[in-house]
Amino acid sequence: MRLTRRGFVKSAGFGTAAGLLGGSTLISSSVLAQARSDHHAGLFDLGEIHLNQNESGRGPGPKTLEAIRKYTNYRVGRGYAPDFVPELQNSIAARFDVPRNYVLLASGSTWLLQASTRAWCSADRPLVTAGPTFATSEATARQIGATVKQIPLDQEAKLDLDAMVAQSKGAGLVYFCNPNNPTGTVHSPQAIEKAVRAVLAASPETHVHLDEAYIDYADPAKMQTGHPLTREFENVFVTRSFSKAHALAGMRIGYALAQPQTLSEIRNAWGMGDVAMLSAVAALTAFEDVEHLEWEREENTRVRDFVVGALADLGYDTPESHTNHIFPNFRQPASNLRSLCQQHKVLVGRDFPPLHNTHCRISLGSMEEMQVAVDVFRKVLS
């Protein structure tokens, strides 16, 4: 049965225990309880603590897990026109006060990054990006033979906006990751707006991508969404992911916000994948559960402060992070730290050139995981 957004919220029973029960269950309560017990006992992910991917150490909120269980029923067998996809689009559109055709869903934001690069970059229409930053757009550009202009970060491990703007004339696409991955650093809305206006003033045909995958972890006093720019400029678009603060990496779902003409060019350049029914209902529930999202942000801040403080006590500096990962300067190759930590069943981040000989990205798990990880850091860094 298809439901309106209002009907879904009522059916899911937000605020009532009865509405969250019923329907088939994919995982029994005893299995879930055992999984939680294993997690706290340090037996998570086959005995390893995974701090090498920016996934959630806490998992989805209770309402989201219950929605997945509730709607794991016979409708899964009729998923070619999946339920809840229109409702999810409507909910996102309502949050940003735009029509539904300003929202494009994909089975993970990776598809959106690949498609936008393919849409507008070529050998004579470069990609302007940072180094290091999230590398999907760069990898796609190189794959299709497009020119890549990679601009080093500034001394604060932030995007060098002025240098990127200077290289943007004639570019097909300028990629601003804010907050930035892997450094976790941010730029204010005023700085982003100034950069976007400068790019489009000098090069009106260039498209600007604002990747806000980690914005739910950011301090609102220091950064805010660049979405208002998409209303003024057809060539500006924003992407976001449900894999981070919403903790749905295993569900593979993301979205773009832009004017319909821009979304059409993205969609026509590359496949978006299919958003599955359970992914849509999980994303819709997580998106509406603002109370849990605020808890997740506060808990991540608590964990981040604990780890950054512990590393500071050991003498290691960390750029100010607004994400669920940090990028400390360990003054040694990331490969060394990976090898040492792996011996203690703690996995840390991959190389991020050109800073791979000094910095290593550490994703933030649960407090229990990070307490174990910090003990390992003390051992291997002593």
C-alpha positions as CSV (number, residue, x, y, z in Angstrom):
1,M,0.0,0.0,0.0
2,R,1.4,3.4,-1.0
3,L,1.2,6.0,1.7
4,T,1.3,9.8,1.7
5,R,4.1,11.3,3.9
6,R,1.5,12.1,6.6
7,G,0.0,8.6,6.3
8,F,3.4,7.0,6.6
9,V,4.2,9.0,9.8
10,K,0.9,8.0,11.3
11,S,1.4,4.3,10.3
12,A,4.9,4.2,11.6
13,G,3.5,5.3,14.9
14,F,6.1,7.9,15.8
15,G,5.7,8.6,19.5
16,T,3.7,5.4,20.1
17,A,5.0,2.0,20.9
18,A,2.1,0.2,19.2
19,G,2.8,1.7,15.8
20,L,6.4,0.6,15.8
21,L,5.6,-3.0,16.2
22,G,3.9,-5.4,13.9
23,G,4.8,-6.4,10.4
24,S,7.5,-9.1,9.7
25,T,10.9,-8.8,11.3
26,L,14.1,-9.3,9.4
27,I,16.1,-9.7,12.6
28,S,14.8,-11.1,15.8
29,S,15.0,-9.1,19.1
30,S,17.4,-11.7,20.5
31,V,19.7,-11.4,17.5
32,L,19.7,-7.6,17.8
33,A,20.4,-7.8,21.6
34,Q,23.3,-10.2,21.0
35,A,24.7,-7.9,18.3
36,R,24.6,-5.0,20.7
37,S,26.2,-7.1,23.4
38,D,29.0,-8.2,21.0
39,H,29.6,-4.6,20.0
40,H,30.1,-3.5,23.6
41,A,32.3,-6.5,24.3
42,G,34.7,-5.5,21.5
43,L,33.6,-8.2,19.1
44,F,32.2,-5.8,16.5
45,D,32.9,-6.5,12.8
46,L,34.6,-9.9,13.4
47,G,36.8,-8.6,16.2
48,E,38.1,-5.5,14.4
49,I,37.3,-1.9,15.0
50,H,36.8,-0.3,11.6
51,L,37.9,3.4,11.6
52,N,39.0,3.3,8.0
53,Q,35.5,4.1,6.5
54,N,33.3,7.0,7.4
55,E,30.4,4.9,8.5
56,S,28.4,5.1,11.7
57,G,29.6,3.4,14.8
58,R,26.2,3.8,16.4
59,G,24.0,2.7,13.5
60,P,20.5,4.0,12.6
61,G,18.1,5.4,15.2
62,P,15.5,3.1,16.9
63,K,12.7,4.5,14.8
64,T,14.6,3.8,11.6
65,L,15.4,0.2,12.6
66,E,11.8,-0.4,13.6
67,A,10.5,1.1,10.3
68,I,12.8,-1.3,8.4
69,R,11.5,-4.2,10.4
70,K,7.9,-3.1,10.0
71,Y,8.0,-2.8,6.3
72,T,10.0,-6.0,5.6
73,N,7.0,-7.8,4.3
74,Y,5.4,-9.1,1.1
75,R,5.8,-5.7,-0.5
76,V,9.5,-6.3,-0.9
77,G,8.5,-8.8,-3.6
78,R,6.9,-6.0,-5.6
79,G,9.7,-3.5,-5.6
80,Y,10.2,-2.6,-9.2
81,A,8.1,0.6,-8.5
82,P,9.2,0.9,-4.9
83,D,7.1,2.3,-2.2
84,F,8.1,5.5,-0.3
85,V,10.4,6.9,-3.0
86,P,7.9,9.7,-3.9
87,E,7.2,10.3,-0.2
88,L,11.0,10.7,0.4
89,Q,11.3,13.2,-2.4
90,N,8.3,15.1,-1.1
91,S,9.8,15.2,2.4
92,I,13.2,16.5,1.2
93,A,11.5,19.1,-1.0
94,A,9.3,20.3,1.9
95,R,12.4,20.6,4.2
96,F,14.1,22.8,1.6
97,D,11.0,24.6,0.5
98,V,11.4,23.6,-3.2
99,P,9.2,21.7,-5.7
100,R,9.7,17.9,-5.8
101,N,11.4,18.1,-9.2
102,Y,14.3,20.0,-7.5
103,V,15.2,16.7,-5.8
104,L,17.0,13.8,-7.4
105,L,17.5,10.6,-5.6
106,A,20.2,8.0,-6.3
107,S,21.4,4.8,-4.8
108,G,24.3,6.5,-3.0
109,S,25.7,9.9,-3.7
110,T,28.6,8.3,-5.7
111,W,26.4,8.1,-8.7
112,L,25.7,11.8,-8.5
113,L,29.4,12.7,-8.4
114,Q,30.2,10.4,-11.3
115,A,27.3,11.7,-13.4
116,S,28.0,15.4,-12.8
117,T,31.6,14.9,-13.8
118,R,30.6,13.1,-16.9
119,A,28.0,15.7,-17.7
120,W,30.3,18.7,-17.8
121,C,34.0,17.7,-17.8
122,S,36.2,16.8,-20.8
123,A,39.7,17.3,-22.1
124,D,39.0,21.0,-22.7
125,R,36.5,21.5,-19.9
126,P,38.6,20.7,-16.7
127,L,37.5,19.6,-13.3
128,V,38.7,22.0,-10.6
129,T,39.1,20.2,-7.2
130,A,41.2,20.2,-4.1
131,G,43.9,18.0,-2.8
132,P,43.2,16.1,-0.7
133,T,39.4,16.0,-0.9
134,F,36.8,13.3,-1.7
135,A,38.2,11.7,-4.8
136,T,35.2,10.3,-6.8
137,S,34.9,13.3,-9.0
138,E,38.6,13.4,-9.7
139,A,38.8,9.6,-10.4
140,T,35.8,9.9,-12.8
141,A,37.4,12.8,-14.6
142,R,40.6,10.9,-15.1
143,Q,38.7,7.8,-16.2
144,I,37.0,9.8,-19.0
145,G,40.1,11.6,-20.1
146,A,39.1,15.0,-18.6
147,T,41.7,17.5,-17.4
148,V,42.0,17.8,-13.6
149,K,43.2,20.9,-11.8
150,Q,43.9,19.8,-8.3
151,I,44.5,22.7,-5.9
152,P,46.4,22.0,-2.6
153,L,44.7,22.9,0.7
154,D,45.7,26.0,2.6
155,Q,47.8,26.1,5.8
156,E,44.7,25.4,7.9
157,A,43.9,22.2,5.9
158,K,40.9,24.0,4.3
159,L,40.0,24.3,0.7
160,D,42.0,27.2,-0.9
161,L,38.9,28.9,-2.3
162,D,40.8,31.8,-3.9
163,A,43.2,29.5,-5.7
164,M,40.3,27.3,-6.9
165,V,38.4,30.3,-8.2
166,A,41.5,31.5,-10.0
167,Q,41.7,28.2,-11.9
168,S,38.0,27.9,-12.6
169,K,37.7,30.0,-15.8
170,G,36.6,27.7,-18.6
171,A,36.2,24.7,-16.2
172,G,33.4,22.2,-16.7
173,L,32.9,21.7,-13.0
174,V,34.3,23.1,-9.7
175,Y,34.0,20.7,-6.8
176,F,33.7,22.2,-3.3
177,C,33.5,19.6,-0.5
178,N,32.2,21.4,2.6
179,P,32.8,20.0,5.2
180,N,35.9,18.6,3.5
181,N,36.8,14.9,3.5
182,P,39.4,13.9,4.8
183,T,40.3,17.0,6.8
184,G,36.9,17.7,8.3
185,T,37.4,21.5,7.9
186,V,34.6,23.9,6.8
187,H,34.0,27.3,5.2
188,S,31.4,29.8,6.3
189,P,28.4,30.4,4.1
190,Q,29.7,33.8,3.3
191,A,33.0,32.4,2.0
192,I,31.3,29.8,-0.1
193,E,28.8,32.3,-1.6
194,K,31.7,34.6,-2.4
195,A,33.6,31.8,-4.2
196,V,30.5,30.6,-6.1
197,R,29.7,34.1,-7.3
198,A,33.3,34.6,-8.4
199,V,33.4,31.4,-10.3
200,L,30.2,32.1,-12.2
201,A,31.0,35.8,-12.8
202,A,34.3,34.8,-14.6
203,S,32.9,31.6,-16.2
204,P,29.1,31.6,-16.6
205,E,29.1,28.1,-18.3
206,T,30.9,26.4,-15.4
207,H,28.9,24.3,-13.0
208,V,29.6,24.4,-9.2
209,H,29.1,21.3,-7.0
210,L,28.7,21.8,-3.2
211,D,29.1,18.4,-1.6
212,E,27.5,18.6,1.9
213,A,27.7,14.9,2.8
214,Y,28.8,15.7,6.4
215,I,26.9,18.9,7.1
216,D,24.7,17.3,9.8
217,Y,27.9,17.0,12.0
218,A,28.9,20.7,11.4
219,D,28.6,23.5,13.9
220,P,25.8,25.7,12.4
221,A,27.7,28.8,13.7
222,K,30.6,28.0,11.4
223,M,28.9,26.6,8.3
224,Q,25.5,26.3,6.7
225,T,24.1,24.8,3.6
226,G,24.8,26.5,0.2
227,H,21.4,25.4,-1.0
228,P,20.0,28.9,-1.4
229,L,22.5,29.4,-4.2
230,T,20.8,26.7,-6.2
231,R,17.7,28.8,-6.4
232,E,19.6,31.8,-7.8
233,F,22.0,29.9,-10.1
234,E,21.0,27.1,-12.5
235,N,24.6,25.9,-12.6
236,V,24.9,25.3,-8.8
237,F,23.9,22.0,-7.2
238,V,24.2,20.4,-3.8
239,T,24.6,16.7,-2.9
240,R,24.0,14.9,0.3
241,S,24.2,11.4,1.6
242,F,22.2,9.3,4.1
243,S,25.4,7.2,4.8
244,K,26.8,9.5,7.4
245,A,24.8,11.0,10.3
246,H,21.7,9.1,9.2
247,A,23.8,5.9,9.4
248,L,22.4,4.2,6.3
249,A,25.6,3.4,4.4
250,G,24.4,-0.2,3.9
251,M,21.2,1.1,2.3
252,R,23.0,3.1,-0.4
253,I,21.0,6.3,-0.8
254,G,21.8,10.0,-1.5
255,Y,20.3,13.0,-3.2
256,A,21.0,16.2,-5.1
257,L,19.3,19.5,-4.9
258,A,19.2,21.8,-8.0
259,Q,17.0,23.3,-10.6
260,P,15.3,20.7,-12.8
261,Q,17.3,21.4,-15.9
262,T,20.6,20.7,-14.0
263,L,19.2,17.6,-12.4
264,S,18.1,16.4,-15.8
265,E,21.6,16.8,-17.2
266,I,23.0,14.8,-14.3
267,R,20.5,12.1,-14.6
268,N,21.0,11.7,-18.4
269,A,24.8,11.6,-18.1
270,W,25.0,8.4,-16.0
271,G,22.8,5.9,-14.2
272,M,21.4,6.8,-10.7
273,G,20.8,3.2,-9.7
274,D,17.5,2.2,-8.2
275,V,16.4,3.3,-4.8
276,A,15.0,0.3,-3.1
277,M,11.8,0.2,-1.0
278,L,13.5,-0.5,2.3
279,S,16.2,2.1,1.6
280,A,13.5,4.7,0.9
281,V,11.5,3.9,4.1
282,A,14.7,3.9,6.2
283,A,15.8,7.3,4.7
284,L,12.4,8.8,5.1
285,T,12.2,7.8,8.7
286,A,15.7,8.9,9.5
287,F,15.2,12.2,7.7
288,E,12.0,12.9,9.7
289,D,13.6,11.9,13.0
290,V,15.3,15.2,13.8
291,E,15.5,14.4,17.5
292,H,17.7,11.4,16.9
293,L,19.8,13.3,14.4
294,E,20.5,16.0,17.0
295,W,21.5,13.2,19.4
296,E,23.8,11.7,16.8
297,R,25.5,15.1,16.2
298,E,26.0,15.7,20.0
299,E,27.3,12.2,20.6
300,N,29.7,12.5,17.7
301,T,31.0,15.8,19.1
302,R,31.5,14.1,22.5
303,V,33.5,11.2,20.9
304,R,35.5,13.6,18.7
305,D,36.5,15.8,21.6
306,F,37.6,12.8,23.5
307,V,39.8,11.4,20.7
308,V,41.2,14.8,19.7
309,G,42.0,15.6,23.4
310,A,43.8,12.2,23.8
311,L,45.9,12.8,20.7
312,A,46.7,16.3,21.8
313,D,48.0,14.8,25.1
314,L,50.3,12.7,23.0
315,G,51.6,15.7,21.1
316,Y,49.6,15.4,17.8
317,D,47.7,18.3,16.3
318,T,44.4,17.8,14.5
319,P,42.6,20.3,12.2
320,E,39.3,21.4,13.6
321,S,36.8,18.8,12.3
322,H,33.1,19.1,11.6
323,T,32.6,15.6,10.5
324,N,32.6,12.0,11.9
325,H,36.3,11.7,11.2
326,I,39.5,13.5,12.1
327,F,42.8,14.0,10.2
328,P,45.6,14.3,12.7
329,N,49.2,15.1,11.8
330,F,51.1,12.0,13.0
331,R,54.4,13.2,11.4
332,Q,54.8,9.8,9.8
333,P,53.3,8.0,6.8
334,A,49.7,6.8,7.1
335,S,50.9,3.4,5.9
336,N,53.0,3.1,9.1
337,L,50.2,3.9,11.4
338,R,47.9,1.5,9.5
339,S,50.3,-1.4,9.9
340,L,50.9,-0.7,13.6
341,C,47.2,-0.3,14.4
342,Q,46.2,-3.4,12.4
343,Q,48.3,-5.5,14.7
344,H,45.9,-4.5,17.4
345,K,42.8,-5.1,15.3
346,V,42.1,-1.4,14.7
347,L,41.8,-0.3,11.1
348,V,42.5,3.3,10.2
349,G,42.3,5.3,7.0
350,R,43.9,5.0,3.6
351,D,46.4,7.3,2.0
352,F,45.3,10.8,1.0
353,P,47.9,12.3,-1.2
354,P,49.7,14.7,-1.0
355,L,49.4,14.5,2.8
356,H,49.8,10.8,3.1
357,N,53.3,11.1,4.5
358,T,52.2,13.0,7.5
359,H,48.4,12.7,8.1
360,C,46.0,9.8,8.6
361,R,42.3,9.9,8.6
362,I,40.6,8.4,11.7
363,S,36.9,7.7,11.5
364,L,34.9,8.1,14.7
365,G,33.2,5.0,16.0
366,S,31.2,4.6,19.2
367,M,32.7,5.8,22.5
368,E,33.3,2.2,23.4
369,E,35.2,1.6,20.2
370,M,37.2,4.8,20.5
371,Q,38.2,4.2,24.1
372,V,39.8,0.9,22.8
373,A,41.3,2.7,19.8
374,V,42.8,5.4,21.9
375,D,44.5,2.8,24.1
376,V,46.0,1.3,20.9
377,F,47.1,4.8,19.7
378,R,48.9,5.3,23.0
379,K,50.7,2.0,22.5
380,V,51.8,2.4,18.9
381,L,52.7,6.1,19.2
382,S,54.7,5.9,22.4
